[in-house]
């Protein structure tokens, strides 16, 4: 009796494995068909006038986006190089001496003019605007 039950269980397992293999094969076949249908449908769409026009528009849009990204990357790289150059210039002792001398002379001149009464330090500054006669209104 045990041998008969064992053989029946083995047979059931083999049939189950065969059924599972068959089902898996059918599913793979269905998936391949769906993929093939999608591919053929996409090829037909691209071959149509509408599909070709939309494909051309999409390509133009992608090109514009890539160009914009490239310009932005180039601009960032240029800004980075400019910042590095400015930092290098600020670290240069000759540049530091020149800026120091210019600021020192400017402050000295302002103090001298204030001490000699050339302008009132407490008064609000006066803004003078000169109009270009060629650009005047009237």
Backbone torsions as a table, in degrees:
resi	resn	phi	psi	omega
1	UNK	NA	-41.0	179.3
2	UNK	-62.7	-41.4	-179.9
3	UNK	-63.7	-40.6	179.9
4	UNK	-65.2	-42.4	178.9
5	UNK	-66.6	-37.8	178.9
6	UNK	-65.4	-44.6	178.4
7	UNK	-63.2	-40.5	178.8
8	UNK	-63.6	-40.5	178.9
9	UNK	-67.1	-41.1	177.1
10	UNK	-62.4	-44.1	179.6
11	UNK	-62.9	-42.0	179.1
12	UNK	-63.8	-40.5	178.2
13	UNK	-64.8	-43.1	178.8
14	UNK	-62.8	-43.4	178.9
15	UNK	-64.4	-38.9	178.8
16	UNK	-65.7	-43.1	177.6
17	UNK	-62.2	-43.3	179.3
18	UNK	-63.9	-41.2	179.0
19	UNK	-65.5	-40.4	178.9
20	UNK	-65.8	-42.7	177.7
21	UNK	-62.3	-42.8	179.8
22	UNK	-63.7	-43.4	179.6
23	UNK	-64.9	-41.3	179.1
24	UNK	-63.8	-41.2	178.6
25	UNK	-63.1	-43.2	178.5
26	UNK	-63.0	-41.0	178.1
27	UNK	-63.8	-41.5	177.3
28	UNK	-62.2	-41.4	179.5
29	UNK	-63.0	-44.4	178.3
30	UNK	-62.0	-41.1	179.4
31	UNK	-64.7	-41.6	178.0
32	UNK	-62.5	-41.5	178.8
33	UNK	-62.2	-45.2	179.3
34	UNK	-60.7	-45.0	178.9
35	UNK	-61.5	-43.4	179.0
36	UNK	-63.7	-41.8	178.6
37	UNK	-62.9	-43.9	178.2
38	UNK	-61.0	-42.7	-179.6
39	UNK	-63.3	-46.3	179.4
40	UNK	-63.7	-41.1	179.3
41	UNK	-63.2	-41.9	178.3
42	UNK	-65.2	-40.2	178.9
43	UNK	-64.9	-41.8	177.7
44	UNK	-63.3	-41.6	179.9
45	UNK	-62.4	-45.1	179.6
46	UNK	-65.9	-29.3	179.1
47	UNK	-75.1	-21.4	179.3
48	UNK	-74.7	162.5	-179.7
49	UNK	-64.6	-43.3	179.6
50	UNK	-63.2	-44.8	179.3
51	UNK	-63.5	-41.7	179.1
52	UNK	-64.2	-40.7	-179.9
53	UNK	-65.8	-43.4	179.5
54	UNK	-67.1	-37.7	177.6
55	UNK	-63.8	-41.6	178.4
56	UNK	-64.7	-41.5	177.8
57	UNK	-64.4	-41.7	178.6
58	UNK	-63.4	-40.1	178.9
59	UNK	-64.9	-41.5	178.1
60	UNK	-63.8	-40.9	178.8
61	UNK	-64.8	-42.9	177.4
62	UNK	-62.1	-39.8	179.1
63	UNK	-63.1	-43.1	178.6
64	UNK	-63.5	-42.7	-179.4
65	UNK	-64.0	-43.6	179.2
66	UNK	-64.2	-39.9	179.5
67	UNK	-64.5	-42.0	179.4
68	UNK	-63.2	-44.0	178.7
69	UNK	-62.8	-39.3	179.8
70	UNK	-66.0	-43.1	177.9
71	UNK	-62.4	-42.4	178.8
72	UNK	-63.4	-41.1	178.3
73	UNK	-64.0	-41.3	178.8
74	UNK	-65.4	-39.4	179.3
75	UNK	-65.5	-42.7	177.4
76	UNK	-62.6	-40.3	178.9
77	UNK	-65.1	-40.9	178.6
78	UNK	-65.3	-41.9	177.4
79	UNK	-62.8	-40.4	178.8
80	UNK	-63.2	-43.4	178.5
81	UNK	-63.7	-39.4	179.3
82	UNK	-64.9	-41.9	177.4
83	UNK	-62.7	-42.2	178.3
84	UNK	-64.3	-37.8	178.7
85	UNK	-66.6	-41.0	179.1
86	UNK	-64.4	-41.8	178.0
87	UNK	-64.4	-38.6	177.5
88	UNK	-64.9	-38.5	179.4
89	UNK	-67.2	-40.2	178.5
90	UNK	-66.1	-26.6	179.6
91	UNK	-82.9	-11.6	-178.1
92	UNK	-73.5	124.1	-178.2
93	UNK	-63.1	-35.4	178.8
94	UNK	-63.7	-42.9	178.5
95	UNK	-64.3	-40.9	179.0
96	UNK	-62.7	-42.1	178.0
97	UNK	-63.9	-40.6	-179.5
98	UNK	-64.9	-45.9	179.7
99	UNK	-64.6	-41.2	178.7
100	UNK	-60.0	-45.4	-179.1
101	UNK	-65.5	-41.6	-178.9
102	UNK	-64.6	-45.3	179.3
103	UNK	-66.5	-38.8	179.6
104	UNK	-64.2	-44.9	179.5
105	UNK	-65.5	-38.7	179.7
106	UNK	-64.7	-47.4	178.5
107	UNK	-62.1	-41.7	178.8
108	UNK	-60.6	-45.6	179.7
109	UNK	-62.7	-42.3	179.4
110	UNK	-63.5	-42.3	179.5
111	UNK	-65.7	-42.8	178.7
112	UNK	-61.3	-44.3	-179.8
113	UNK	-65.3	-37.8	178.9
114	UNK	-67.6	-39.8	-180.0
115	UNK	-68.8	-31.7	-179.6
116	UNK	-88.1	4.1	174.5
117	UNK	75.2	22.6	179.9
118	UNK	-72.2	-24.3	173.5
119	UNK	-151.6	156.7	-179.2
120	UNK	-88.9	121.6	-176.8
121	UNK	-69.3	-30.7	-176.3
122	UNK	-83.1	-15.5	-177.1
123	UNK	-79.2	150.8	176.9
124	UNK	-69.9	146.5	-179.0
125	UNK	-68.6	148.2	178.6
126	UNK	-101.2	130.0	178.1
127	UNK	-100.6	123.0	177.5
128	UNK	-111.7	132.3	-179.8
129	UNK	-119.1	124.8	176.8
130	UNK	-100.1	125.2	180.0
131	UNK	-91.1	141.4	175.8
132	UNK	-78.9	123.2	-177.1
133	UNK	-61.9	-28.2	179.9
134	UNK	-70.8	-24.8	-177.8
135	UNK	-104.8	9.8	-176.8
136	UNK	-68.0	153.7	-179.1
137	UNK	-87.8	110.4	174.3
138	UNK	142.1	NA	NA
